[in-house]
């Protein structure tokens, strides 16, 4: 993935983080707090929650947004329709607003809802 780091939280990684399951390599990064690198966009996706929680940090533009669009498309294809995007640590550049609109259309087109911390539920 170009300039992005994705940490997917599912049942097995949540067990690893709590110490009740086998350790998963990528979760150690999350638990130790060693996730801060110089990357353009970081994404944490929790598909076990309802709505799906996506936390974003870094810069969102056309280039980094391609990865986010793919993640949301995969979630929608798997039947997930409700999303919450935490954008409190995200800087949205000019083309990043177009990416956010495409994500909103993608989710709404599947009959879903998207909420993010910069607007009211949509």
N, CA, C and O atoms as a GROMACS GRO file, in nm:
protein
  488
    1UNK      N    1   0.085  -0.118   0.000
    1UNK     CA    2   0.000   0.000   0.000
    1UNK      C    3   0.089   0.123   0.000
    1UNK      O    4   0.181   0.133   0.080
    2UNK      N    5   0.062   0.210  -0.085
    2UNK     CA    6   0.139   0.331  -0.102
    2UNK      C    7   0.112   0.435   0.005
    2UNK      O    8   0.004   0.495   0.007
    3UNK      N    9   0.205   0.457   0.092
    3UNK     CA   10   0.194   0.562   0.192
    3UNK      C   11   0.087   0.541   0.298
    3UNK      O   12   0.046   0.638   0.362
    4UNK      N   13   0.042   0.420   0.316
    4UNK     CA   14  -0.064   0.398   0.415
    4UNK      C   15  -0.030   0.277   0.500
    4UNK      O   16   0.037   0.184   0.455
    5UNK      N   17  -0.075   0.279   0.622
    5UNK     CA   18  -0.064   0.165   0.711
    5UNK      C   19  -0.204   0.132   0.754
    5UNK      O   20  -0.280   0.221   0.794
    6UNK      N   21  -0.241   0.007   0.747
    6UNK     CA   22  -0.374  -0.036   0.786
    6UNK      C   23  -0.360  -0.138   0.898
    6UNK      O   24  -0.284  -0.234   0.886
    7UNK      N   25  -0.432  -0.117   1.005
    7UNK     CA   26  -0.438  -0.216   1.113
    7UNK      C   27  -0.583  -0.257   1.123
    7UNK      O   28  -0.668  -0.177   1.161
    8UNK      N   29  -0.611  -0.381   1.089
    8UNK     CA   30  -0.746  -0.434   1.090
    8UNK      C   31  -0.771  -0.504   1.222
    8UNK      O   32  -0.698  -0.595   1.260
    9UNK      N   33  -0.874  -0.461   1.291
    9UNK     CA   34  -0.910  -0.525   1.418
    9UNK      C   35  -1.026  -0.620   1.392
    9UNK      O   36  -1.134  -0.578   1.352
   10UNK      N   37  -1.002  -0.747   1.417
   10UNK     CA   38  -1.108  -0.846   1.410
   10UNK      C   39  -1.100  -0.929   1.538
   10UNK      O   40  -1.024  -0.896   1.629
   11UNK      N   41  -1.176  -1.036   1.545
   11UNK     CA   42  -1.181  -1.113   1.668
   11UNK      C   43  -1.044  -1.165   1.711
   11UNK      O   44  -1.011  -1.160   1.829
   12UNK      N   45  -0.964  -1.215   1.616
   12UNK     CA   46  -0.835  -1.274   1.654
   12UNK      C   47  -0.737  -1.168   1.701
   12UNK      O   48  -0.661  -1.193   1.794
   13UNK      N   49  -0.736  -1.050   1.638
   13UNK     CA   50  -0.643  -0.947   1.683
   13UNK      C   51  -0.687  -0.886   1.815
   13UNK      O   52  -0.603  -0.844   1.894
   14UNK      N   53  -0.817  -0.879   1.840
   14UNK     CA   54  -0.865  -0.829   1.968
   14UNK      C   55  -0.826  -0.924   2.081
   14UNK      O   56  -0.790  -0.879   2.190
   15UNK      N   57  -0.833  -1.055   2.056
   15UNK     CA   58  -0.790  -1.152   2.156
   15UNK      C   59  -0.641  -1.140   2.182
   15UNK      O   60  -0.596  -1.149   2.296
   16UNK      N   61  -0.563  -1.118   2.075
   16UNK     CA   62  -0.419  -1.104   2.092
   16UNK      C   63  -0.386  -0.979   2.173
   16UNK      O   64  -0.296  -0.982   2.257
   17UNK      N   65  -0.458  -0.870   2.149
   17UNK     CA   66  -0.433  -0.745   2.221
   17UNK      C   67  -0.465  -0.759   2.370
   17UNK      O   68  -0.398  -0.700   2.454
   18UNK      N   69  -0.567  -0.837   2.401
   18UNK     CA   70  -0.606  -0.853   2.541
   18UNK      C   71  -0.521  -0.958   2.613
   18UNK      O   72  -0.528  -0.971   2.735
   19UNK      N   73  -0.440  -1.031   2.537
   19UNK     CA   74  -0.355  -1.134   2.596
   19UNK      C   75  -0.425  -1.268   2.610
   19UNK      O   76  -0.368  -1.362   2.664
   20UNK      N   77  -0.550  -1.277   2.561
   20UNK     CA   78  -0.624  -1.402   2.577
   20UNK      C   79  -0.611  -1.494   2.457
   20UNK      O   80  -0.661  -1.606   2.459
   21UNK      N   81  -0.546  -1.448   2.353
   21UNK     CA   82  -0.532  -1.531   2.233
   21UNK      C   83  -0.389  -1.530   2.185
   21UNK      O   84  -0.302  -1.470   2.248
   22UNK      N   85  -0.364  -1.598   2.074
   22UNK     CA   86  -0.228  -1.601   2.020
   22UNK      C   87  -0.187  -1.461   1.973
   22UNK      O   88  -0.270  -1.383   1.927
   23UNK      N   89  -0.058  -1.431   1.985
   23UNK     CA   90  -0.010  -1.299   1.944
   23UNK      C   91  -0.008  -1.289   1.792
   23UNK      O   92   0.036  -1.381   1.723
   24UNK      N   93  -0.056  -1.179   1.743
   24UNK     CA   94  -0.056  -1.151   1.600
   24UNK      C   95   0.047  -1.041   1.578
   24UNK      O   96   0.045  -0.940   1.649
   25UNK      N   97   0.136  -1.058   1.482
   25UNK     CA   98   0.246  -0.965   1.461
   25UNK      C   99   0.204  -0.820   1.455
   25UNK      O  100   0.265  -0.736   1.522
   26UNK      N  101   0.103  -0.786   1.376
   26UNK     CA  102   0.066  -0.646   1.359
   26UNK      C  103   0.004  -0.587   1.485
   26UNK      O  104   0.012  -0.466   1.506
   27UNK      N  105  -0.058  -0.670   1.568
   27UNK     CA  106  -0.123  -0.615   1.687
   27UNK      C  107  -0.020  -0.572   1.790
   27UNK      O  108  -0.046  -0.479   1.867
   28UNK      N  109   0.097  -0.634   1.793
   28UNK     CA  110   0.202  -0.594   1.887
   28UNK      C  111   0.235  -0.448   1.864
   28UNK      O  112   0.259  -0.374   1.960
   29UNK      N  113   0.238  -0.406   1.739
   29UNK     CA  114   0.263  -0.268   1.706
   29UNK      C  115   0.161  -0.176   1.771
   29UNK      O  116   0.196  -0.072   1.826
   30UNK      N  117   0.035  -0.215   1.764
   30UNK     CA  118  -0.073  -0.135   1.820
   30UNK      C  119  -0.063  -0.130   1.971
   30UNK      O  120  -0.078  -0.023   2.031
   31UNK      N  121  -0.038  -0.243   2.034
   31UNK     CA  122  -0.033  -0.250   2.179
   31UNK      C  123   0.086  -0.171   2.234
   31UNK      O  124   0.072  -0.100   2.334
   32UNK      N  125   0.201  -0.182   2.172
   32UNK     CA  126   0.320  -0.114   2.219
   32UNK      C  127   0.321   0.035   2.188
   32UNK      O  128   0.405   0.108   2.241
   33UNK      N  129   0.232   0.083   2.105
   33UNK     CA  130   0.231   0.224   2.068
   33UNK      C  131   0.342   0.262   1.973
   33UNK      O  132   0.372   0.380   1.957
   34UNK      N  133   0.404   0.164   1.910
   34UNK     CA  134   0.514   0.191   1.817
   34UNK      C  135   0.461   0.213   1.676
   34UNK      O  136   0.534   0.193   1.578
   35UNK      N  137   0.338   0.254   1.664
   35UNK     CA  138   0.275   0.269   1.532
   35UNK      C  139   0.305   0.403   1.468
   35UNK      O  140   0.274   0.422   1.350
   36UNK      N  141   0.363   0.496   1.540
   36UNK     CA  142   0.386   0.630   1.484
   36UNK      C  143   0.509   0.627   1.393
   36UNK      O  144   0.623   0.621   1.439
   37UNK      N  145   0.484   0.632   1.267
   37UNK     CA  146   0.588   0.644   1.165
   37UNK      C  147   0.554   0.762   1.078
   37UNK      O  148   0.449   0.823   1.092
   38UNK      N  149   0.643   0.793   0.989
   38UNK     CA  150   0.621   0.903   0.897
   38UNK      C  151   0.551   0.848   0.773
   38UNK      O  152   0.613   0.829   0.669
   39UNK      N  153   0.422   0.824   0.785
   39UNK     CA  154   0.343   0.778   0.671
   39UNK      C  155   0.237   0.881   0.642
   39UNK      O  156   0.199   0.959   0.730
   40UNK      N  157   0.189   0.882   0.520
   40UNK     CA  158   0.093   0.984   0.479
   40UNK      C  159  -0.044   0.961   0.542
   40UNK      O  160  -0.110   1.058   0.580
   41UNK      N  161  -0.089   0.836   0.552
   41UNK     CA  162  -0.220   0.807   0.607
   41UNK      C  163  -0.215   0.675   0.684
   41UNK      O  164  -0.166   0.574   0.633
   42UNK      N  165  -0.266   0.678   0.805
   42UNK     CA  166  -0.279   0.555   0.883
   42UNK      C  167  -0.427   0.530   0.905
   42UNK      O  168  -0.504   0.622   0.930
   43UNK      N  169  -0.464   0.403   0.896
   43UNK     CA  170  -0.604   0.363   0.915
   43UNK      C  171  -0.610   0.249   1.015
   43UNK      O  172  -0.532   0.155   1.007
   44UNK      N  173  -0.704   0.258   1.108
   44UNK     CA  174  -0.735   0.150   1.200
   44UNK      C  175  -0.880   0.115   1.174
   44UNK      O  176  -0.968   0.201   1.185
   45UNK      N  177  -0.907  -0.009   1.140
   45UNK     CA  178  -1.042  -0.051   1.104
   45UNK      C  179  -1.087  -0.160   1.201
   45UNK      O  180  -1.021  -0.262   1.215
   46UNK      N  181  -1.199  -0.136   1.268
   46UNK     CA  182  -1.255  -0.235   1.358
   46UNK      C  183  -1.385  -0.285   1.297
   46UNK      O  184  -1.490  -0.220   1.307
   47UNK      N  185  -1.378  -0.402   1.232
   47UNK     CA  186  -1.494  -0.458   1.166
   47UNK      C  187  -1.583  -0.536   1.263
   47UNK      O  188  -1.688  -0.586   1.224
   48UNK      N  189  -1.540  -0.546   1.390
   48UNK     CA  190  -1.622  -0.617   1.489
   48UNK      C  191  -1.725  -0.526   1.553
   48UNK      O  192  -1.818  -0.573   1.618
   49UNK      N  193  -1.710  -0.396   1.535
   49UNK     CA  194  -1.804  -0.303   1.597
   49UNK      C  195  -1.916  -0.268   1.500
   49UNK      O  196  -1.902  -0.283   1.378
   50UNK      N  197  -2.026  -0.223   1.555
   50UNK     CA  198  -2.140  -0.178   1.474
   50UNK      C  199  -2.172  -0.037   1.522
   50UNK      O  200  -2.220  -0.023   1.634
   51UNK      N  201  -2.149   0.064   1.444
   51UNK     CA  202  -2.100   0.062   1.306
   51UNK      C  203  -1.951   0.028   1.298
   51UNK      O  204  -1.879   0.031   1.398
   52UNK      N  205  -1.906  -0.006   1.177
   52UNK     CA  206  -1.764  -0.030   1.154
   52UNK      C  207  -1.691   0.099   1.190
   52UNK      O  208  -1.727   0.207   1.144
   53UNK      N  209  -1.588   0.086   1.273
   53UNK     CA  210  -1.512   0.203   1.317
   53UNK      C  211  -1.383   0.214   1.236
   53UNK      O  212  -1.304   0.120   1.229
   54UNK      N  213  -1.365   0.330   1.174
   54UNK     CA  214  -1.244   0.356   1.098
   54UNK      C  215  -1.181   0.483   1.155
   54UNK      O  216  -1.240   0.591   1.150
   55UNK      N  217  -1.061   0.469   1.210
   55UNK     CA  218  -0.989   0.585   1.263
   55UNK      C  219  -0.879   0.620   1.166
   55UNK      O  220  -0.802   0.534   1.124
   56UNK      N  221  -0.872   0.748   1.130
   56UNK     CA  222  -0.777   0.795   1.030
   56UNK      C  223  -0.684   0.898   1.092
   56UNK      O  224  -0.726   0.982   1.171
   57UNK      N  225  -0.557   0.891   1.055
   57UNK     CA  226  -0.458   0.989   1.100
   57UNK      C  227  -0.364   1.018   0.984
   57UNK      O  228  -0.326   0.928   0.909
   58UNK      N  229  -0.326   1.143   0.970
   58UNK     CA  230  -0.233   1.181   0.863
   58UNK      C  231  -0.300   1.273   0.764
   58UNK      O  232  -0.379   1.360   0.802
   59UNK      N  233  -0.268   1.253   0.638
   59UNK     CA  234  -0.316   1.340   0.531
   59UNK      C  235  -0.402   1.259   0.434
   59UNK      O  236  -0.361   1.154   0.386
   60UNK      N  237  -0.522   1.311   0.407
   60UNK     CA  238  -0.609   1.248   0.308
   60UNK      C  239  -0.610   1.335   0.183
   60UNK      O  240  -0.648   1.452   0.187
   61UNK      N  241  -0.568   1.275   0.073
   61UNK     CA  242  -0.574   1.340  -0.058
   61UNK      C  243  -0.609   1.232  -0.160
   61UNK      O  244  -0.642   1.119  -0.122
   62UNK      N  245  -0.603   1.264  -0.286
   62UNK     CA  246  -0.640   1.167  -0.390
   62UNK      C  247  -0.554   1.042  -0.384
   62UNK      O  248  -0.604   0.931  -0.400
   63UNK      N  249  -0.425   1.059  -0.361
   63UNK     CA  250  -0.332   0.947  -0.358
   63UNK      C  251  -0.357   0.854  -0.239
   63UNK      O  252  -0.372   0.733  -0.257
   64UNK      N  253  -0.361   0.909  -0.119
   64UNK     CA  254  -0.382   0.826   0.000
   64UNK      C  255  -0.526   0.779   0.009
   64UNK      O  256  -0.554   0.675   0.069
   65UNK      N  257  -0.618   0.854  -0.051
   65UNK     CA  258  -0.760   0.818  -0.046
   65UNK      C  259  -0.793   0.690  -0.121
   65UNK      O  260  -0.893   0.625  -0.091
   66UNK      N  261  -0.710   0.653  -0.219
   66UNK     CA  262  -0.736   0.530  -0.295
   66UNK      C  263  -0.741   0.410  -0.202
   66UNK      O  264  -0.825   0.322  -0.218
   67UNK      N  265  -0.650   0.405  -0.105
   67UNK     CA  266  -0.649   0.293  -0.010
   67UNK      C  267  -0.775   0.293   0.077
   67UNK      O  268  -0.832   0.187   0.102
   68UNK      N  269  -0.817   0.409   0.121
   68UNK     CA  270  -0.937   0.419   0.203
   68UNK      C  271  -1.060   0.377   0.124
   68UNK      O  272  -1.146   0.306   0.176
   69UNK      N  273  -1.070   0.420   0.000
   69UNK     CA  274  -1.183   0.380  -0.086
   69UNK      C  275  -1.188   0.228  -0.102
   69UNK      O  276  -1.296   0.169  -0.100
   70UNK      N  277  -1.072   0.165  -0.119
   70UNK     CA  278  -1.067   0.019  -0.133
   70UNK      C  279  -1.112  -0.052  -0.006
   70UNK      O  280  -1.182  -0.152  -0.012
   71UNK      N  281  -1.070   0.000   0.109
   71UNK     CA  282  -1.110  -0.060   0.237
   71UNK      C  283  -1.261  -0.052   0.255
   71UNK      O  284  -1.325  -0.151   0.291
   72UNK      N  285  -1.317   0.065   0.229
   72UNK     CA  286  -1.463   0.082   0.243
   72UNK      C  287  -1.536  -0.007   0.143
   72UNK      O  288  -1.637  -0.069   0.177
   73UNK      N  289  -1.488  -0.015   0.020
   73UNK     CA  290  -1.550  -0.100  -0.081
   73UNK      C  291  -1.550  -0.247  -0.036
   73UNK      O  292  -1.649  -0.317  -0.054
   74UNK      N  293  -1.439  -0.292   0.022
   74UNK     CA  294  -1.432  -0.431   0.072
   74UNK      C  295  -1.533  -0.454   0.184
   74UNK      O  296  -1.600  -0.557   0.187
   75UNK      N  297  -1.543  -0.359   0.275
   75UNK     CA  298  -1.639  -0.372   0.386
   75UNK      C  299  -1.782  -0.376   0.333
   75UNK      O  300  -1.862  -0.458   0.377
   76UNK      N  301  -1.815  -0.288   0.239
   76UNK     CA  302  -1.950  -0.284   0.181
   76UNK      C  303  -1.978  -0.415   0.108
   76UNK      O  304  -2.088  -0.469   0.118
   77UNK      N  305  -1.879  -0.466   0.035
   77UNK     CA  306  -1.896  -0.592  -0.037
   77UNK      C  307  -1.922  -0.708   0.058
   77UNK      O  308  -1.986  -0.806   0.019
   78UNK      N  309  -1.873  -0.698   0.182
   78UNK     CA  310  -1.895  -0.803   0.283
   78UNK      C  311  -2.025  -0.782   0.360
   78UNK      O  312  -2.054  -0.855   0.454
   79UNK      N  313  -2.102  -0.680   0.320
   79UNK     CA  314  -2.233  -0.660   0.379
   79UNK      C  315  -2.239  -0.558   0.491
   79UNK      O  316  -2.345  -0.538   0.550
   80UNK      N  317  -2.129  -0.493   0.521
   80UNK     CA  318  -2.130  -0.392   0.626
   80UNK      C  319  -2.181  -0.261   0.568
   80UNK      O  320  -2.139  -0.218   0.461
   81UNK      N  321  -2.273  -0.197   0.641
   81UNK     CA  322  -2.338  -0.078   0.585
   81UNK      C  323  -2.324   0.046   0.670
   81UNK      O  324  -2.336   0.157   0.617
   82UNK      N  325  -2.299   0.033   0.797
   82UNK     CA  326  -2.291   0.148   0.885
   82UNK      C  327  -2.147   0.172   0.927
   82UNK      O  328  -2.078   0.079   0.971
   83UNK      N  329  -2.101   0.297   0.913
   83UNK     CA  330  -1.962   0.331   0.936
   83UNK      C  331  -1.950   0.456   1.022
   83UNK      O  332  -2.029   0.550   1.009
   84UNK      N  333  -1.851   0.455   1.109
   84UNK     CA  334  -1.814   0.576   1.183
   84UNK      C  335  -1.668   0.603   1.154
   84UNK      O  336  -1.582   0.518   1.178
   85UNK      N  337  -1.639   0.722   1.101
   85UNK     CA  338  -1.502   0.761   1.071
   85UNK      C  339  -1.456   0.863   1.174
   85UNK      O  340  -1.516   0.970   1.189
   86UNK      N  341  -1.350   0.829   1.245
   86UNK     CA  342  -1.288   0.920   1.340
   86UNK      C  343  -1.179   0.995   1.264
   86UNK      O  344  -1.075   0.938   1.232
   87UNK      N  345  -1.204   1.121   1.235
   87UNK     CA  346  -1.111   1.201   1.157
   87UNK      C  347  -1.044   1.309   1.241
   87UNK      O  348  -0.993   1.407   1.187
   88UNK      N  349  -1.044   1.292   1.373
   88UNK     CA  350  -0.989   1.396   1.461
   88UNK      C  351  -0.840   1.418   1.440
   88UNK      O  352  -0.791   1.527   1.470
   89UNK      N  353  -0.767   1.320   1.389
   89UNK     CA  354  -0.623   1.335   1.364
   89UNK      C  355  -0.593   1.339   1.215
   89UNK      O  356  -0.482   1.307   1.173
   90UNK      N  357  -0.694   1.377   1.136
   90UNK     CA  358  -0.680   1.375   0.991
   90UNK      C  359  -0.679   1.516   0.934
   90UNK      O  360  -0.759   1.600   0.973
   91UNK      N  361  -0.586   1.541   0.842
   91UNK     CA  362  -0.584   1.666   0.767
   91UNK      C  363  -0.635   1.634   0.627
   91UNK      O  364  -0.576   1.553   0.556
   92UNK      N  365  -0.743   1.698   0.587
   92UNK     CA  366  -0.803   1.672   0.456
   92UNK      C  367  -0.759   1.782   0.361
   92UNK      O  368  -0.794   1.898   0.379
   93UNK      N  369  -0.682   1.744   0.259
   93UNK     CA  370  -0.638   1.837   0.155
   93UNK      C  371  -0.751   1.854   0.054
   93UNK      O  372  -0.852   1.785   0.061
   94UNK      N  373  -0.734   1.945  -0.041
   94UNK     CA  374  -0.836   1.974  -0.141
   94UNK      C  375  -0.901   1.852  -0.203
   94UNK      O  376  -1.023   1.840  -0.201
   95UNK      N  377  -0.822   1.760  -0.258
   95UNK     CA  378  -0.879   1.642  -0.323
   95UNK      C  379  -0.930   1.540  -0.222
   95UNK      O  380  -1.006   1.450  -0.257
   96UNK      N  381  -0.889   1.554  -0.097
   96UNK     CA  382  -0.939   1.465   0.008
   96UNK      C  383  -1.088   1.481   0.030
   96UNK      O  384  -1.156   1.385   0.065
   97UNK      N  385  -1.140   1.603   0.011
   97UNK     CA  386  -1.285   1.625   0.025
   97UNK      C  387  -1.361   1.547  -0.081
   97UNK      O  388  -1.470   1.497  -0.054
   98UNK      N  389  -1.305   1.535  -0.201
   98UNK     CA  390  -1.369   1.455  -0.307
   98UNK      C  391  -1.368   1.308  -0.269
   98UNK      O  392  -1.464   1.236  -0.297
   99UNK      N  393  -1.261   1.262  -0.206
   99UNK     CA  394  -1.253   1.123  -0.160
   99UNK      C  395  -1.362   1.098  -0.056
   99UNK      O  396  -1.431   0.996  -0.061
  100UNK      N  397  -1.378   1.191   0.039
  100UNK     CA  398  -1.482   1.174   0.142
  100UNK      C  399  -1.621   1.169   0.078
  100UNK      O  400  -1.706   1.091   0.122
  101UNK      N  401  -1.644   1.248  -0.024
  101UNK     CA  402  -1.774   1.246  -0.092
  101UNK      C  403  -1.794   1.114  -0.165
  101UNK      O  404  -1.905   1.060  -0.165
  102UNK      N  405  -1.689   1.060  -0.227
  102UNK     CA  406  -1.702   0.930  -0.296
  102UNK      C  407  -1.730   0.819  -0.196
  102UNK      O  408  -1.809   0.728  -0.224
  103UNK      N  409  -1.667   0.826  -0.078
  103UNK     CA  410  -1.694   0.726   0.026
  103UNK      C  411  -1.839   0.736   0.071
  103UNK      O  412  -1.907   0.634   0.085
  104UNK      N  413  -1.886   0.859   0.093
  104UNK     CA  414  -2.025   0.879   0.133
  104UNK      C  415  -2.121   0.821   0.029
  104UNK      O  416  -2.217   0.752   0.064
  105UNK      N  417  -2.096   0.848  -0.098
  105UNK     CA  418  -2.182   0.795  -0.205
  105UNK      C  419  -2.175   0.642  -0.211
  105UNK      O  420  -2.276   0.576  -0.232
  106UNK      N  421  -2.057   0.587  -0.191
  106UNK     CA  422  -2.038   0.442  -0.193
  106UNK      C  423  -2.122   0.376  -0.083
  106UNK      O  424  -2.190   0.276  -0.107
  107UNK      N  425  -2.116   0.431   0.036
  107UNK     CA  426  -2.190   0.376   0.150
  107UNK      C  427  -2.340   0.396   0.132
  107UNK      O  428  -2.418   0.303   0.151
  108UNK      N  429  -2.380   0.515   0.095
  108UNK     CA  430  -2.523   0.544   0.076
  108UNK      C  431  -2.580   0.463  -0.040
  108UNK      O  432  -2.696   0.422  -0.035
  109UNK      N  433  -2.500   0.442  -0.143
  109UNK     CA  434  -2.545   0.361  -0.258
  109UNK      C  435  -2.576   0.218  -0.219
  109UNK      O  436  -2.655   0.151  -0.286
  110UNK      N  437  -2.514   0.170  -0.113
  110UNK     CA  438  -2.538   0.033  -0.064
  110UNK      C  439  -2.647   0.032   0.043
  110UNK      O  440  -2.674  -0.072   0.104
  111UNK      N  441  -2.711   0.148   0.065
  111UNK     CA  442  -2.817   0.155   0.166
  111UNK      C  443  -2.765   0.175   0.306
  111UNK      O  444  -2.837   0.151   0.403
  112UNK      N  445  -2.640   0.219   0.320
  112UNK     CA  446  -2.579   0.235   0.450
  112UNK      C  447  -2.576   0.379   0.497
  112UNK      O  448  -2.627   0.470   0.432
  113UNK      N  449  -2.513   0.396   0.614
  113UNK     CA  450  -2.499   0.529   0.674
  113UNK      C  451  -2.353   0.552   0.712
  113UNK      O  452  -2.280   0.460   0.747
  114UNK      N  453  -2.312   0.678   0.704
  114UNK     CA  454  -2.178   0.716   0.742
  114UNK      C  455  -2.186   0.834   0.838
  114UNK      O  456  -2.257   0.931   0.813
  115UNK      N  457  -2.113   0.825   0.947
  115UNK     CA  458  -2.101   0.936   1.040
  115UNK      C  459  -1.953   0.962   1.058
  115UNK      O  460  -1.874   0.869   1.072
  116UNK      N  461  -1.918   1.088   1.059
  116UNK     CA  462  -1.781   1.122   1.094
  116UNK      C  463  -1.783   1.244   1.182
  116UNK      O  464  -1.879   1.321   1.179
  117UNK      N  465  -1.681   1.262   1.260
  117UNK     CA  466  -1.684   1.359   1.367
  117UNK      C  467  -1.688   1.505   1.322
  117UNK      O  468  -1.691   1.595   1.407
  118UNK      N  469  -1.690   1.531   1.193
  118UNK     CA  470  -1.698   1.670   1.144
  118UNK      C  471  -1.839   1.704   1.093
  118UNK      O  472  -1.861   1.814   1.042
  119UNK      N  473  -1.933   1.612   1.105
  119UNK     CA  474  -2.068   1.641   1.059
  119UNK      C  475  -2.171   1.562   1.139
  119UNK      O  476  -2.137   1.481   1.225
  120UNK      N  477  -2.295   1.588   1.110
  120UNK     CA  478  -2.404   1.513   1.171
  120UNK      C  479  -2.419   1.381   1.098
  120UNK      O  480  -2.370   1.368   0.985
  121UNK      N  481  -2.485   1.280   1.158
  121UNK     CA  482  -2.502   1.151   1.088
  121UNK      C  483  -2.568   1.172   0.953
  121UNK      O  484  -2.661   1.252   0.939
  122UNK      N  485  -2.518   1.099   0.852
  122UNK     CA  486  -2.573   1.110   0.717
  122UNK      C  487  -2.628   0.978   0.669
  122UNK      O  488  -2.678   0.969   0.557
   0.00000   0.00000   0.00000
